Amino acid sequence: QRAFVADASHELRTPLTVLGLRLENLEPHLREEGTAEYAEAMSELDRLALLVEDLLALARVEAGAGLAGKEAGLAERVAVWREVYAAKGVRLVSDVPGGSVVPEAAARIADIALDNAQKFVPEGGTVTVTLDGPVLRIADDGPGLGEEERAEALGRFWRSGAHANVPGSGLGLAIATELAKACGGTLRLLAAAPHGLVVELTMPTA
């Protein structure tokens, strides 16, 4: 089943790319009344392309592809997100000791959590990344999730009913869960005080 998902996702990438290019080539020839339909079609195509990419990423993680023995500098990985956060007016705080190295799987979890947070935290909000020994936390002061939602959010294709309008495949946290397993860690979603969400990865100690 994993091999099928990986193969199918890979095979879908090219036709989706070609379809997108053909739609773009049609745009100059559209009448005004067709522009809204065109925009909706491109939006749906983008959503499908994202889903395919996330399915492929999930299949690769489950297969352990490209993760064994790989490490990454966490502070540098977090710094990549500063421009994205600045553009949204959200403060990104990094409490990560300089030179900290973590498994590549953990760095990818940080990427997923930071990508999610920037979608939900409003302008003026704060997202904080901390590394305390083997524990990595990404905490935000956004709307957060209820207790039942947190219990379900690590599953595949889960989307919060309150945020159905936010783009996404519903696979990000499922991928993060598999990444946690890949590095021998445990992933949890916790409530932040007074509001918000904490993505917490506990990695094994040497």
RAJO-V105654 format. One record per residue. N is the residue number from 0. RES is the residue in one letter. PHI is phi in whole degrees, -180 to 180 (none if undefined). PSI is psi in whole degrees, 0 to 359 (none if undefined). NEAR is the number of other ideal C-beta (glycine too) atoms within 8 Angstrom. Layout:
# RAJO-V105654
((N	RES	PHI	PSI	NEAR) (N	RES	PHI	PSI	NEAR))
This chain:
# RAJO-V105654
((0	Q	none	317	4) (1	R	-62	317	8) (2	A	-63	321	7) (3	F	-63	314	7) (4	V	-61	316	12) (5	A	-63	314	12) (6	D	-66	316	8) (7	A	-63	317	9) (8	S	-63	317	13) (9	H	-63	316	8) (10	E	-68	335	8) (11	L	-79	340	9) (12	R	-61	313	12) (13	T	-65	309	7) (14	P	-61	328	8) (15	L	-67	320	12) (16	T	-64	315	9) (17	V	-63	317	8) (18	L	-61	318	9) (19	G	-61	318	11) (20	L	-65	321	8) (21	R	-67	321	8) (22	L	-64	319	12) (23	E	-63	322	8) (24	N	-67	334	7) (25	L	-78	337	9) (26	E	-54	314	8) (27	P	-63	342	5) (28	H	-99	3	4) (29	L	-79	146	9) (30	R	-80	162	4) (31	E	-57	322	5) (32	E	-71	349	5) (33	G	-97	356	8) (34	T	-67	324	8) (35	A	-67	317	7) (36	E	-63	321	7) (37	Y	-62	315	12) (38	A	-62	319	8) (39	E	-66	320	8) (40	A	-64	318	9) (41	M	-66	323	11) (42	S	-64	316	8) (43	E	-66	323	8) (44	L	-65	318	12) (45	D	-62	319	9) (46	R	-65	319	10) (47	L	-67	319	9) (48	A	-63	320	12) (49	L	-64	318	11) (50	L	-62	316	10) (51	V	-63	316	12) (52	E	-62	319	10) (53	D	-71	323	12) (54	L	-63	319	13) (55	L	-66	319	13) (56	A	-62	318	10) (57	L	-63	316	14) (58	A	-63	321	13) (59	R	-67	319	10) (60	V	-65	316	14) (61	E	-61	329	8) (62	A	-86	355	8) (63	G	74	19	7) (64	A	-67	125	6) (65	G	70	17	6) (66	L	-111	329	12) (67	A	-58	122	5) (68	G	77	357	3) (69	K	-84	142	9) (70	E	-130	165	7) (71	A	-148	150	12) (72	G	-79	117	8) (73	L	-70	317	16) (74	A	-60	319	12) (75	E	-67	324	8) (76	R	-66	318	11) (77	V	-66	322	14) (78	A	-61	332	8) (79	V	-59	331	7) (80	W	-85	353	11) (81	R	-60	318	9) (82	E	-65	320	7) (83	V	-61	314	8) (84	Y	-69	320	12) (85	A	-62	321	9) (86	A	-65	333	6) (87	K	-95	358	9) (88	G	72	27	6) (89	V	-111	134	15) (90	R	-82	129	8) (91	L	-111	116	13) (92	V	-109	128	8) (93	S	-113	114	9) (94	D	-109	60	7) (95	V	-118	121	11) (96	P	-56	137	6) (97	G	-58	140	5) (98	G	82	3	6) (99	S	-66	129	10) (100	V	-116	133	7) (101	V	-130	164	12) (102	P	-58	146	12) (103	E	-54	324	11) (104	A	-60	320	14) (105	A	-67	321	16) (106	A	-64	324	12) (107	R	-69	324	11) (108	I	-62	319	15) (109	A	-60	318	14) (110	D	-59	314	10) (111	I	-64	315	13) (112	A	-65	320	11) (113	L	-70	325	14) (114	D	-65	316	9) (115	N	-63	313	12) (116	A	-61	319	14) (117	Q	-68	344	13) (118	K	-81	331	9) (119	F	-110	335	11) (120	V	-77	127	14) (121	P	-74	164	6) (122	E	-55	136	6) (123	G	92	353	6) (124	G	-81	179	11) (125	T	-136	140	10) (126	V	-124	130	17) (127	T	-121	129	11) (128	V	-109	125	16) (129	T	-128	147	10) (130	L	-128	112	13) (131	D	-120	93	5) (132	G	64	236	5) (133	P	-87	6	7) (134	V	-108	120	11) (135	L	-106	129	14) (136	R	-128	137	13) (137	I	-121	109	13) (138	A	-115	138	12) (139	D	-129	164	16) (140	D	-112	37	10) (141	G	-82	200	12) (142	P	-70	337	8) (143	G	72	188	10) (144	L	-133	147	10) (145	G	-70	169	6) (146	E	-58	315	6) (147	E	-67	322	6) (148	E	-65	319	9) (149	R	-63	326	12) (150	A	-69	332	6) (151	E	-98	340	8) (152	A	-67	341	11) (153	L	-83	356	10) (154	G	-80	165	7) (155	R	-75	138	7) (156	F	65	17	8) (157	W	-77	134	11) (158	R	-134	137	8) (159	S	-70	131	9) (160	G	-62	333	5) (161	A	-77	345	5) (162	H	-130	36	9) (163	A	-64	340	7) (164	N	-83	352	3) (165	V	-83	129	7) (166	P	-61	145	6) (167	G	159	160	9) (168	S	-94	346	10) (169	G	80	14	9) (170	L	-112	350	13) (171	G	-55	309	12) (172	L	-73	333	13) (173	A	-66	320	14) (174	I	-64	318	14) (175	A	-60	322	15) (176	T	-62	316	10) (177	E	-68	324	11) (178	L	-64	321	16) (179	A	-61	316	13) (180	K	-62	322	8) (181	A	-63	330	11) (182	C	-102	13	12) (183	G	74	20	6) (184	G	-104	183	13) (185	T	-128	132	6) (186	L	-109	134	13) (187	R	-135	152	7) (188	L	-111	126	12) (189	L	-125	160	8) (190	A	-83	137	10) (191	A	-94	153	12) (192	A	-105	136	5) (193	P	-80	344	4) (194	H	-157	159	8) (195	G	124	188	14) (196	L	-132	144	15) (197	V	-119	124	12) (198	V	-98	117	15) (199	E	-120	122	11) (200	L	-111	123	13) (201	T	-105	116	8) (202	M	-94	154	13) (203	P	-67	147	7) (204	T	-90	149	5) (205	A	-66	none	2))
